[in-house]
Amino acid sequence: MKFSSQIKPISYLKSHTAEIVKNLSESREPLLITQNGEAKLVVMDVKSYEEQEETLALLKILALGNREIEQGKFLDAETVFAELDELDHP
């Protein structure tokens, strides 16, 4: 994740919470919070978080699909369509 100028100490978070919420909602860029000069947490708007979660879920599905293909747990398209035709016309 890229953090341009969106790095602030925890004291800034404490004293500028309303401003941070407004800025994050508008810019949709995450904010990295540091404590004693060390990165401690990331603050982001809800929409960005939800989009990130959706992306992660899709990546997990793709990884599972790839694993099943590697294990030979798949049917070729011809077989799938033939089975669907059978279900449609018993």
One Martini backbone bead per residue (centre of mass of N, CA, C, O) as a GRO file, in nm:
protein
   90
    1MET     BB    1   0.097   0.035   0.022
    2LYS     BB    2   0.057   0.374  -0.043
    3PHE     BB    3   0.238   0.648   0.132
    4SER     BB    4   0.269   0.951   0.114
    5SER     BB    5   0.152   1.210   0.320
    6GLN     BB    6  -0.008   0.979   0.506
    7ILE     BB    7   0.166   1.060   0.783
    8LYS     BB    8   0.096   1.018   1.135
    9PRO     BB    9   0.074   1.081   1.449
   10ILE     BB   10  -0.118   0.995   1.717
   11SER     BB   11  -0.165   1.289   1.812
   12TYR     BB   12  -0.314   1.376   1.555
   13LEU     BB   13  -0.553   1.188   1.581
   14LYS     BB   14  -0.657   1.299   1.854
   15SER     BB   15  -0.676   1.623   1.750
   16HIS     BB   16  -0.803   1.542   1.423
   17THR     BB   17  -1.050   1.354   1.368
   18ALA     BB   18  -1.258   1.510   1.194
   19GLU     BB   19  -1.059   1.584   0.968
   20ILE     BB   20  -0.980   1.297   0.891
   21VAL     BB   21  -1.255   1.196   0.808
   22LYS     BB   22  -1.296   1.399   0.582
   23ASN     BB   23  -1.038   1.335   0.415
   24LEU     BB   24  -1.086   1.030   0.372
   25SER     BB   25  -1.360   1.058   0.226
   26GLU     BB   26  -1.239   1.227  -0.014
   27SER     BB   27  -0.957   1.074  -0.091
   28ARG     BB   28  -0.926   0.756  -0.015
   29GLU     BB   29  -0.671   0.765   0.165
   30PRO     BB   30  -0.467   0.630   0.363
   31LEU     BB   31  -0.363   0.632   0.713
   32LEU     BB   32  -0.062   0.654   0.882
   33ILE     BB   33   0.018   0.548   1.210
   34THR     BB   34   0.232   0.665   1.462
   35GLN     BB   35   0.464   0.534   1.722
   36ASN     BB   36   0.761   0.628   1.793
   37GLY     BB   37   0.815   0.610   1.463
   38GLU     BB   38   0.609   0.368   1.435
   39ALA     BB   39   0.416   0.167   1.272
   40LYS     BB   40   0.063   0.080   1.375
   41LEU     BB   41  -0.164   0.206   1.170
   42VAL     BB   42  -0.465   0.201   0.966
   43VAL     BB   43  -0.665   0.450   0.806
   44MET     BB   44  -0.999   0.413   0.662
   45ASP     BB   45  -1.246   0.410   0.462
   46VAL     BB   46  -1.518   0.214   0.415
   47LYS     BB   47  -1.521   0.182   0.107
   48SER     BB   48  -1.228   0.089   0.080
   49TYR     BB   49  -1.254  -0.154   0.264
   50GLU     BB   50  -1.474  -0.304   0.105
   51GLU     BB   51  -1.313  -0.325  -0.159
   52GLN     BB   52  -1.079  -0.486  -0.037
   53GLU     BB   53  -1.249  -0.730   0.056
   54GLU     BB   54  -1.355  -0.808  -0.225
   55THR     BB   55  -1.080  -0.856  -0.352
   56LEU     BB   56  -0.989  -1.076  -0.155
   57ALA     BB   57  -1.217  -1.275  -0.217
   58LEU     BB   58  -1.148  -1.313  -0.517
   59LEU     BB   59  -0.859  -1.418  -0.473
   60LYS     BB   60  -0.945  -1.669  -0.315
   61ILE     BB   61  -1.111  -1.798  -0.538
   62LEU     BB   62  -0.881  -1.820  -0.742
   63ALA     BB   63  -0.695  -1.995  -0.569
   64LEU     BB   64  -0.889  -2.232  -0.542
   65GLY     BB   65  -0.917  -2.288  -0.845
   66ASN     BB   66  -0.618  -2.344  -0.898
   67ARG     BB   67  -0.593  -2.581  -0.703
   68GLU     BB   68  -0.803  -2.762  -0.845
   69ILE     BB   69  -0.658  -2.778  -1.112
   70GLU     BB   70  -0.391  -2.902  -1.001
   71GLN     BB   71  -0.575  -3.158  -0.885
   72GLY     BB   72  -0.798  -3.227  -1.118
   73LYS     BB   73  -1.074  -3.056  -1.030
   74PHE     BB   74  -1.221  -3.090  -1.336
   75LEU     BB   75  -1.411  -2.982  -1.621
   76ASP     BB   76  -1.487  -2.974  -1.924
   77ALA     BB   77  -1.696  -2.791  -2.117
   78GLU     BB   78  -1.837  -3.022  -2.264
   79THR     BB   79  -1.936  -3.171  -2.012
   80VAL     BB   80  -2.096  -2.945  -1.881
   81PHE     BB   81  -2.296  -2.897  -2.118
   82ALA     BB   82  -2.406  -3.183  -2.124
   83GLU     BB   83  -2.519  -3.182  -1.833
   84LEU     BB   84  -2.708  -2.940  -1.875
   85ASP     BB   85  -2.878  -3.066  -2.100
   86GLU     BB   86  -2.983  -3.303  -1.928
   87LEU     BB   87  -3.129  -3.122  -1.716
   88ASP     BB   88  -3.314  -2.976  -1.933
   89HIS     BB   89  -3.341  -3.285  -2.093
   90PRO     BB   90  -3.452  -3.582  -1.954
   0.00000   0.00000   0.00000
